[in-house]
């Protein structure tokens, strides 16, 4: 079992920055990839970014490319999401998730809310 806890959400003005953190515990190292997702009010959950734990290779949704940066700290079993140039449409609850080698996101955090005011 992997336990994920997000932090770092809050209220920020458009154009500002926030850094989200996701700390993993439990069967650390059992995942292949860590990802960030978000769900805005009335919308479906969508992919934001991911990072392959062993190589550091990253992938981003087109809507956040050039503004968000995902990184990981292997020693602390933590994945970070640096969010710059935030827009009101980035307002959502952000979740981190761990994907196992089988290819499924099996573990999810409880989410952290990000609100971007215009």
C-alpha positions in Angstrom: 0.0 0.0 0.0 1.2 3.5 -0.8 -0.1 6.5 1.1 0.0 9.9 -0.7 -0.5 13.3 1.0 -0.6 16.5 -1.0 0.1 20.0 0.3 0.7 23.5 -0.9 -2.6 24.5 -2.3 -4.2 27.9 -1.7 -5.5 31.1 -3.1 -3.3 33.1 -5.5 -3.9 35.9 -8.0 -3.7 35.3 -11.7 0.0 35.4 -12.8 1.2 34.1 -9.5 2.9 30.9 -8.5 2.3 28.0 -6.2 4.2 24.8 -5.5 2.4 21.6 -4.7 4.1 18.8 -2.9 3.1 15.1 -2.6 4.7 13.0 0.0 4.6 9.2 -0.4 4.9 6.6 2.3 4.3 2.9 2.7 5.6 0.7 0.0 7.9 3.4 -1.3 9.6 2.7 -4.6 6.8 0.3 -5.7 5.5 2.7 -8.3 6.7 3.3 -11.8 5.4 6.8 -12.3 3.9 9.6 -10.3 1.4 12.0 -11.8 -0.7 15.1 -11.0 -4.3 15.4 -12.0 -6.9 18.1 -11.3 -10.6 18.4 -11.2 -12.4 21.7 -11.6 -15.9 22.2 -10.3 -18.4 20.6 -12.7 -15.7 19.0 -14.8 -14.1 15.6 -15.1 -10.7 14.9 -13.6 -7.9 15.6 -16.1 -4.2 14.8 -16.4 -1.8 17.6 -15.6 1.8 16.1 -15.5 3.7 13.0 -14.8 7.3 11.9 -14.1 8.9 8.5 -14.4 10.4 7.8 -11.1 13.6 6.0 -12.3 14.5 8.2 -15.2 12.9 11.6 -14.4 11.3 11.7 -17.8 8.3 14.1 -17.8 5.1 14.5 -19.6 2.6 17.5 -19.5 -0.8 18.4 -20.6 -0.8 21.0 -23.4 -2.7 23.4 -21.2 0.2 23.6 -18.7 3.2 23.2 -20.8 5.7 26.0 -20.3 4.0 27.0 -17.0 4.1 24.0 -14.8 7.2 21.9 -13.8 7.0 18.5 -12.2 10.0 17.1 -10.3 10.8 14.5 -7.8 13.0 14.0 -4.7 13.9 10.3 -4.6 15.4 10.5 -1.2 12.3 12.1 0.3 9.8 10.1 -1.8 8.3 13.4 -2.8 6.9 14.7 -6.1 6.6 18.5 -6.6 4.5 20.5 -9.0 5.8 24.1 -9.5 3.0 26.1 -11.0 3.8 29.5 -12.5 1.9 32.1 -14.5 -1.3 30.7 -13.0 -4.6 31.4 -14.7 -8.2 31.3 -13.3 -8.8 28.2 -15.4 -6.2 26.4 -13.3 -8.6 26.6 -10.4 -9.2 23.0 -9.3 -8.5 20.3 -6.7 -5.2 18.8 -7.5 -4.4 15.2 -6.8 -1.2 13.2 -7.0 -1.3 9.6 -8.0 1.1 6.7 -8.2 1.1 4.4 -11.2 2.3 0.8 -10.7 4.4 -1.1 -13.3 1.1 -2.7 -14.4 0.1 0.7 -15.8 -2.7 1.7 -13.5 -2.9 4.7 -11.2 -3.7 2.6 -8.1 -2.9 5.1 -5.3 -4.4 8.6 -4.9 -4.0 11.4 -2.4 -6.8 13.3 -0.9 -6.3 16.4 -3.0 -5.3 20.0 -2.4 -7.4 22.9 -3.6 -5.9 25.6 -5.8 -7.9 28.8 -6.4 -6.7 31.4 -8.9 -8.5 34.7 -8.8 -8.7 37.1 -11.7 
